[in-house]
Amino acid sequence: MRDLLDQVLEWWESGRRFGLATVVGTFRSAPRPPGAAMAVLDGEAVGSVSGGCVEGAVYELATRVAGDGTPVLERYGVSDDDAFAVGLTCGGIIDVFVEPVSRRDYPELGEIAAAVATRRPVAVATIIGGPGRVGARRVVWPDRATGSLGSARLDDAVDDDARGMLAQGLTGVRRYGPDGERRLDDLPVFVLSFAPPPRMLVFGAIDFAAAVARIGRFLGYHVVVCDARPVFATAKRFPEADEVVVAWPHDYLTTTEVDGRTVICVLTHDPKFDVPLLEAALRTPAAYVGAMGSRRTHEDRLARLREAGLSEEELSRLRSPIGLDLGARTPEETAVSIAAELIRLRWGGSGRPLTETSGRIHGER
């Protein structure tokens, strides 16, 4: 949805009504995650909900919804038992919620788009089925909320969950009773989180850092490159970075925000930089802390960190040597190996060739 927002906003500002299809649930080897979206207007479609498998059927449904204004929840699965079913060739199942969007149907969209553009967190909670008013929407901010899902108690319950999901960057369905009861689950609410992108902190202004910054930006991170040497830490040398900071690495790390989605890549390869930096990094809640270097460098680094007082539990968080074993040699290949490790840790993959595995390709998060 974030990728479609410019086009969607242009249509919305024009005053026309269009159909917006969003993946709200996935099962087994679904091709796209919850939040993937496709918008349809006057024979034009942008975005994708299935990578091509059921786009035609969703296009037709979105066109119909744009015409009659009635939101619909549709499931697309593996079987084709009746003549009108559309199956996913990948063997997965997706639930797609299709809703009409216009200035009248979705008056909050402009404010939501402005928040996304300025990287302010906001979540959109929508009733997608059950006994509630399907299509009812509540926009939840860290400090306020607008709209209603039908009752104050339901709004309060959803606000709490949406803010928790927003803090973690999660998108998905939460279930309640008609009045927000936690013990019931017959009213599904889809929470779409527009959290600021996770941060990738790259330390060491070297050629490997430029490649890592490039692939980090490609993966959707807000990339910061930091080095104490102003002659090397320049925006010209790191055009793909969102920020280039001149500071001692450990000083910068202790003064910047680090949360459970932050990725830290230590490429300094110099004990006077990386030991105090890693001492600080391994005591943060960062999702990933990786350090470049040979196995000999790694052993020396561990010894220095133990001398600095780090526990074995803290040291166990260090991914060093950084990256997966791909045989990488060039900066670009090394960046791919680091990105591969990040993806494996996020989604729980084995790191083995798919030809050597069986079962689901897309495992649980």
URNORHU-V849512 format. One record per residue. N is the residue number from 0. RES is the residue in one small letter. SS is DSSP state (A for helix, B for strand, O for the rest). PSI is psi in radians with two decimals (999 if undefined). D_CENTER is the distance of its C-alpha to the mean C-alpha in Angstrom with 1 decimal. Layout:
BEGIN
n->(N:N)
res->(RES:RES)
ss->(SS:SS)
psi->(PSI:PSI)
d_center->(D_CENTER:D_CENTER)
END
This chain:
BEGIN
n->(0:1:2:3:4:5:6:7:8:9:10:11:12:13:14:15:16:17:18:19:20:21:22:23:24:25:26:27:28:29:30:31:32:33:34:35:36:37:38:39:40:41:42:43:44:45:46:47:48:49:50:51:52:53:54:55:56:57:58:59:60:61:62:63:64:65:66:67:68:69:70:71:72:73:74:75:76:77:78:79:80:81:82:83:84:85:86:87:88:89:90:91:92:93:94:95:96:97:98:99:100:101:102:103:104:105:106:107:108:109:110:111:112:113:114:115:116:117:118:119:120:121:122:123:124:125:126:127:128:129:130:131:132:133:134:135:136:137:138:139:140:141:142:143:144:145:146:147:148:149:150:151:152:153:154:155:156:157:158:159:160:161:162:163:164:165:166:167:168:169:170:171:172:173:174:175:176:177:178:179:180:181:182:183:184:185:186:187:188:189:190:191:192:193:194:195:196:197:198:199:200:201:202:203:204:205:206:207:208:209:210:211:212:213:214:215:216:217:218:219:220:221:222:223:224:225:226:227:228:229:230:231:232:233:234:235:236:237:238:239:240:241:242:243:244:245:246:247:248:249:250:251:252:253:254:255:256:257:258:259:260:261:262:263:264:265:266:267:268:269:270:271:272:273:274:275:276:277:278:279:280:281:282:283:284:285:286:287:288:289:290:291:292:293:294:295:296:297:298:299:300:301:302:303:304:305:306:307:308:309:310:311:312:313:314:315:316:317:318:319:320:321:322:323:324:325:326:327:328:329:330:331:332:333:334:335:336:337:338:339:340:341:342:343:344:345:346:347:348:349:350:351:352:353:354:355:356:357:358:359:360:361:362:363:364)
res->(m:r:d:l:l:d:q:v:l:e:w:w:e:s:g:r:r:f:g:l:a:t:v:v:g:t:f:r:s:a:p:r:p:p:g:a:a:m:a:v:l:d:g:e:a:v:g:s:v:s:g:g:c:v:e:g:a:v:y:e:l:a:t:r:v:a:g:d:g:t:p:v:l:e:r:y:g:v:s:d:d:d:a:f:a:v:g:l:t:c:g:g:i:i:d:v:f:v:e:p:v:s:r:r:d:y:p:e:l:g:e:i:a:a:a:v:a:t:r:r:p:v:a:v:a:t:i:i:g:g:p:g:r:v:g:a:r:r:v:v:w:p:d:r:a:t:g:s:l:g:s:a:r:l:d:d:a:v:d:d:d:a:r:g:m:l:a:q:g:l:t:g:v:r:r:y:g:p:d:g:e:r:r:l:d:d:l:p:v:f:v:l:s:f:a:p:p:p:r:m:l:v:f:g:a:i:d:f:a:a:a:v:a:r:i:g:r:f:l:g:y:h:v:v:v:c:d:a:r:p:v:f:a:t:a:k:r:f:p:e:a:d:e:v:v:v:a:w:p:h:d:y:l:t:t:t:e:v:d:g:r:t:v:i:c:v:l:t:h:d:p:k:f:d:v:p:l:l:e:a:a:l:r:t:p:a:a:y:v:g:a:m:g:s:r:r:t:h:e:d:r:l:a:r:l:r:e:a:g:l:s:e:e:e:l:s:r:l:r:s:p:i:g:l:d:l:g:a:r:t:p:e:e:t:a:v:s:i:a:a:e:l:i:r:l:r:w:g:g:s:g:r:p:l:t:e:t:s:g:r:i:h:g:e:r)
ss->(O:A:A:A:A:A:A:A:A:A:A:A:A:O:O:O:O:B:B:B:B:B:B:B:B:B:B:O:O:O:O:O:O:O:O:O:B:B:B:B:B:O:O:B:B:B:B:O:O:O:O:O:O:O:A:A:A:A:A:A:A:A:A:A:A:A:A:A:O:O:O:B:B:B:B:B:B:O:O:O:O:O:O:O:O:O:B:O:O:O:O:O:B:B:B:B:B:B:B:B:B:O:O:O:O:O:O:O:A:A:A:A:A:A:A:A:A:O:O:O:O:B:B:B:B:B:B:O:O:O:O:O:O:O:O:O:B:B:B:B:B:O:O:O:B:B:B:O:O:O:O:A:A:A:A:A:A:A:A:A:A:A:A:A:A:A:A:A:O:O:O:B:B:B:B:B:O:O:O:O:O:O:O:O:O:O:B:B:B:B:B:B:B:B:O:O:O:O:B:B:B:B:B:O:O:O:A:A:A:A:A:A:A:A:A:A:A:A:O:O:O:B:B:B:B:B:B:O:O:O:O:O:O:O:O:O:O:O:O:O:O:O:B:B:B:B:O:O:A:A:A:A:A:A:A:O:O:O:O:O:O:O:B:B:B:B:O:O:O:O:A:A:A:A:A:A:A:A:A:A:A:O:O:O:O:O:O:B:B:B:B:O:O:O:A:A:A:A:A:A:A:A:A:A:A:A:A:O:O:O:O:A:A:A:A:O:O:B:B:O:O:O:O:O:O:O:O:O:O:O:A:A:A:A:A:A:A:A:A:A:A:A:A:A:A:A:A:O:O:O:O:O:O:A:A:A:O:O:O:O:O:O:O:O:O)
psi->(-0.69:-0.66:-0.44:-0.14:-0.67:-0.79:-0.76:-0.74:-0.66:-0.78:-0.74:-0.77:-0.42:-0.24:-0.03:2.74:2.36:2.92:2.34:2.03:2.24:2.32:2.12:-0.25:2.53:2.61:2.49:-2.43:1.02:2.44:-0.50:2.59:2.90:2.40:-0.37:2.47:2.75:2.33:2.49:2.26:2.15:0.87:0.05:2.43:2.41:2.52:-3.06:2.49:-0.21:0.13:0.22:-0.35:-0.86:0.35:-0.67:-0.77:-0.71:-0.66:-0.82:-0.73:-0.76:-0.64:-0.74:-0.76:-0.70:-0.54:-0.79:-0.18:0.24:2.05:2.62:2.44:2.12:2.48:2.34:2.22:-2.80:-0.38:2.84:0.96:-0.52:2.86:-0.31:-0.05:2.64:2.11:2.65:2.14:-0.35:-0.13:0.16:-3.07:2.35:2.50:2.25:2.18:2.18:2.21:2.67:2.46:2.26:3.10:-0.62:-0.76:-0.56:1.17:-0.34:-0.12:-0.68:-0.76:-0.64:-0.81:-0.68:-0.66:-0.76:-0.73:-0.57:0.20:0.68:2.34:2.41:2.53:2.55:2.08:2.19:2.30:2.19:0.02:-2.94:-2.78:-0.08:-3.11:1.73:2.26:-0.20:2.48:2.48:2.27:2.15:2.18:2.90:-0.49:0.05:3.02:2.64:2.72:3.01:2.56:-0.01:-0.52:2.69:-0.66:-0.70:-0.74:-0.77:-0.75:-0.76:-0.69:-0.80:-0.84:-0.71:-0.69:-0.64:-0.73:-0.66:-0.70:-0.51:-0.05:0.53:2.53:2.36:-3.04:2.36:2.54:2.51:3.04:3.00:-0.43:0.49:0.17:2.36:-0.38:-0.16:2.78:0.49:-0.02:1.78:2.31:2.15:2.17:2.01:1.96:2.17:1.29:2.64:2.59:2.57:2.71:2.49:2.04:2.02:2.07:2.20:1.89:1.23:3.08:-0.57:-0.63:-0.66:-0.73:-0.70:-0.71:-0.69:-0.81:-0.51:-0.75:-0.70:-0.64:-0.08:0.17:2.67:1.91:2.26:2.22:2.26:2.38:2.61:-0.18:1.87:-0.45:-0.43:-0.59:1.44:2.64:-0.53:-0.65:-0.34:1.17:-0.37:-0.22:2.51:-0.54:2.53:2.11:2.31:1.87:2.78:2.26:-0.84:-0.53:-0.77:-0.77:-0.67:-0.15:0.00:2.79:2.31:2.17:-2.99:-0.02:-0.05:2.44:2.26:2.11:2.01:1.88:0.25:-0.64:0.57:2.10:-0.62:-0.38:-0.90:-0.45:-0.92:-0.54:-0.84:-0.58:-0.72:-0.73:-0.71:-0.10:0.18:2.93:0.31:2.53:-0.47:2.32:1.96:2.60:2.38:2.62:2.87:3.04:-0.61:-0.75:-0.69:-0.81:-0.72:-0.69:-0.75:-0.75:-0.75:-0.66:-0.62:-0.71:-0.52:-0.11:0.15:2.49:2.90:-0.58:-0.73:-0.72:-0.48:-0.28:-0.24:2.17:1.69:2.29:2.53:2.54:2.97:2.78:1.55:-0.02:0.38:2.50:-0.80:2.87:-0.71:-0.75:-0.68:-0.71:-0.68:-0.71:-0.62:-0.77:-0.68:-0.69:-0.70:-0.77:-0.72:-0.75:-0.58:-0.76:-0.10:0.42:2.88:-0.39:0.03:2.79:2.45:-0.47:-0.31:0.04:2.95:3.01:-2.74:2.45:-0.76:1.75:3.12:2.64:999)
d_center->(11.1:10.1:11.9:14.8:15.4:18.3:20.2:19.6:20.9:23.8:24.9:24.6:26.7:29.2:30.0:29.6:28.0:25.5:23.6:19.9:18.6:15.2:14.2:14.5:15.3:15.5:18.1:19.2:18.2:16.4:15.4:12.2:9.6:10.2:9.5:10.8:13.9:17.3:19.9:23.6:26.6:30.1:29.6:26.4:23.0:19.7:16.4:16.3:15.7:17.2:17.6:21.2:22.6:23.1:22.4:26.1:26.4:23.4:24.9:28.2:26.8:24.9:28.1:30.1:27.9:28.1:31.8:32.6:29.9:29.2:25.6:25.3:23.2:23.8:23.2:23.3:24.3:26.2:29.7:31.8:34.7:35.7:36.4:33.7:30.7:28.0:26.6:23.5:24.9:22.2:23.5:20.6:20.5:18.3:19.0:18.7:19.6:21.5:22.6:24.9:23.7:26.2:27.2:29.2:26.7:23.7:25.2:22.2:20.1:21.6:20.7:17.1:16.9:18.7:16.4:13.3:15.6:16.7:13.4:14.7:12.7:13.7:13.2:15.2:17.1:19.2:21.9:21.7:24.8:27.5:30.2:28.4:28.4:26.0:23.9:24.5:21.7:21.0:18.9:18.0:17.8:18.1:21.9:22.8:22.3:23.9:25.1:26.1:25.4:29.1:30.2:29.8:29.2:26.4:24.8:25.1:23.6:20.5:20.2:20.2:17.5:15.3:15.6:14.9:11.6:10.8:11.8:9.5:6.3:7.4:8.5:11.8:15.6:17.9:21.7:24.7:28.3:29.6:30.2:27.1:28.8:26.7:29.1:28.7:25.9:27.3:25.2:21.6:19.3:15.9:13.5:10.9:9.0:8.8:8.1:9.1:7.1:7.7:11.2:13.1:16.8:19.2:22.8:25.7:26.5:27.5:27.0:24.5:22.4:22.5:21.1:18.3:17.4:17.5:15.2:12.8:12.7:12.4:9.2:7.7:9.0:11.7:14.6:17.7:20.8:23.6:27.2:30.5:32.4:32.4:34.0:30.9:28.0:28.2:25.9:28.1:27.3:23.5:22.8:19.2:18.5:17.4:20.0:23.0:24.7:28.2:28.7:29.6:26.4:27.0:28.2:25.0:22.8:24.9:24.6:20.9:18.2:16.4:14.2:12.7:9.5:11.9:13.1:16.9:18.8:22.6:24.5:27.6:29.8:32.4:33.4:34.2:30.7:28.5:30.5:30.2:26.6:25.6:27.8:25.7:22.3:23.1:23.9:20.5:17.7:15.5:13.3:15.2:18.6:20.2:23.5:25.4:29.0:31.6:32.4:35.4:33.3:30.9:34.0:35.5:32.2:32.1:35.7:35.2:32.3:34.5:37.2:34.9:34.5:31.2:31.3:30.6:27.7:26.1:27.1:25.5:22.0:22.9:21.7:24.8:25.8:22.2:20.5:21.5:25.1:25.0:28.2:26.5:29.0:27.9:25.3:23.2:23.6:22.9:19.6:18.7:19.8:17.6:14.5:15.8:16.2:12.7:11.4:14.4:13.8:10.2:11.5:15.2:16.8:20.4:20.4:23.5:24.3:23.5:27.2:28.0:25.8:26.3:24.6:21.0:19.0:15.7:16.1:14.7:11.6)
END
